[in-house]
Amino acid sequence: MYIDSVMNYTGSKFKLLEQILPEFDYTKPYFVDLFCGGGSVYTNVLDKYEKLIANDIIKDLVGIHKSLLESDRIIEETKSICPSKGQPELFGKLREDYNSNPTPAKLWALMLSSTNNMMRFNQKFKYNQTFGDRGWNQSTDKKVETFTSNIRQYKDKIRFKSLPFDQIEISSDKIMFYADPPYGRIKNEDGSIGKKQISEAGYNAFWKEDDDIKLYNYLKSIDEIGSSFMVSGVLYHDNKTSWMLDKLISEGYRYKELQFDYNKVSRKGDKVTTEVIIMNY
Ligand SMILES: C[S@@+](CC[C@H](N)C(=O)[O-])C[C@H]1O[C@@H](n2cnc3c(N)ncnc32)[C@H](O)[C@@H]1O
């Protein structure tokens, strides 16, 4: 049984863990979750590595993880400000308040009460998701209890960072890096990198135009120094191809297609999605 995130995070790898985790390189002592999001991945390998770094560019998101590791304070605070069913005005006020004076507890409360639990930021990095007529419930209590009792056992092993991924140092050949970036930019017909991302997500605003190329170079540096990487993502979606994943596969890196719950591919109307993991080991 895997430990679920406390935030139903957009793009969470929770449902794919049984296919992803057996493929990690456990010969390395250190682990880096470069794009930790809701934390489904790092929280499920805490017993497998000596030291772990969990990083994400969204500071308040990392703030939630950090606070949960330390104490119950953020739990009490979030519960006390989280809107419930039928409280759209409270949600509106909280969103305004978060956008002028952000804190981890406010972000968590917003995520729990947002449409489909999905966070969304606009191009100016302001939270703009709508009210989902939901809030903190019994299932949140259960998830929080399981999550905190797990991570707190490993308190001394975990370090949190909130940096653009390429500022995480590649310091040795002893690290297993897991990269689960936002949707990549598409490959143009001539093979060059396109401007558009392969699909939409609420954190796409944080993914800059040259980040795919930076990530490609970053993964190559990991390979050159002798550390290990796994990158996951959508290779094909709706007749579009991810430039970076396609390039890594064409260079001969080992890859596996992930099987969704029901089928090899997920279909929304006539849209076909293929998700892969690519490894340098
Ligand atoms: C696909 S999600 C990761 C989901 C995560 N693996 C999980 O299971 O919850 C991608 C994450 O990348 C973060 N991100 C976007 N741009 C980034 C950057 N330049 N550096 C680091 N993190 C970034 C987003 O905030 C988002 O949380």
The ligand as an SDF file (V2000), in Angstrom:
LIG
                    3D

 27 29  0  0  0  0  0  0  0  0999 V2000
    3.8030   16.8840  -12.8000 C   0  0  0  0  0  0  0  0  0  0  0  0
    3.9570   17.8870  -11.3700 S   0  0  0  0  0  0  0  0  0  0  0  0
    4.7810   16.8310  -10.2330 C   0  0  0  0  0  0  0  0  0  0  0  0
    3.8340   15.8750   -9.5610 C   0  0  0  0  0  0  0  0  0  0  0  0
    4.4640   15.0060   -8.4840 C   0  0  0  0  0  0  0  0  0  0  0  0
    5.3850   14.0250   -9.0230 N   0  0  0  0  0  0  0  0  0  0  0  0
    3.3720   14.2940   -7.6900 C   0  0  0  0  0  0  0  0  0  0  0  0
    3.3010   13.0510   -7.7190 O   0  0  0  0  0  0  0  0  0  0  0  0
    2.5800   14.9970   -7.0470 O   0  0  0  0  0  0  0  0  0  0  0  0
    5.2030   19.0380  -11.8530 C   0  0  0  0  0  0  0  0  0  0  0  0
    5.6590   20.0110  -10.7680 C   0  0  0  0  0  0  0  0  0  0  0  0
    6.7290   20.8140  -11.2870 O   0  0  0  0  0  0  0  0  0  0  0  0
    6.7240   22.0670  -10.6130 C   0  0  0  0  0  0  0  0  0  0  0  0
    7.5470   22.9990  -11.3920 N   0  0  0  0  0  0  0  0  0  0  0  0
    7.1770   23.7290  -12.4780 C   0  0  0  0  0  0  0  0  0  0  0  0
    8.2400   24.3980  -12.9720 N   0  0  0  0  0  0  0  0  0  0  0  0
    9.3130   24.0660  -12.2010 C   0  0  0  0  0  0  0  0  0  0  0  0
   10.6940   24.4170  -12.2250 C   0  0  0  0  0  0  0  0  0  0  0  0
   11.1910   25.2300  -13.1610 N   0  0  0  0  0  0  0  0  0  0  0  0
   11.5150   23.8980  -11.2730 N   0  0  0  0  0  0  0  0  0  0  0  0
   11.0240   23.0770  -10.3010 C   0  0  0  0  0  0  0  0  0  0  0  0
    9.7090   22.7230  -10.2300 N   0  0  0  0  0  0  0  0  0  0  0  0
    8.8700   23.1860  -11.1760 C   0  0  0  0  0  0  0  0  0  0  0  0
    5.2460   22.3850  -10.5080 C   0  0  0  0  0  0  0  0  0  0  0  0
    5.0000   23.2710   -9.4580 O   0  0  0  0  0  0  0  0  0  0  0  0
    4.6160   21.0080  -10.2720 C   0  0  0  0  0  0  0  0  0  0  0  0
    4.4030   20.7820   -8.9030 O   0  0  0  0  0  0  0  0  0  0  0  0
  1  2  1  0
  2  3  1  0
  2 10  1  0
  3  4  1  0
  4  5  1  0
  5  6  1  0
  5  7  1  0
  7  8  2  0
  7  9  1  0
 10 11  1  0
 11 12  1  0
 11 26  1  0
 12 13  1  0
 13 14  1  0
 13 24  1  0
 14 15  1  0
 14 23  1  0
 15 16  2  0
 16 17  1  0
 17 18  1  0
 17 23  2  0
 18 19  1  0
 18 20  2  0
 20 21  1  0
 21 22  2  0
 22 23  1  0
 24 25  1  0
 24 26  1  0
 26 27  1  0
M  CHG  2   2   1   9  -1
M  END
$$$$
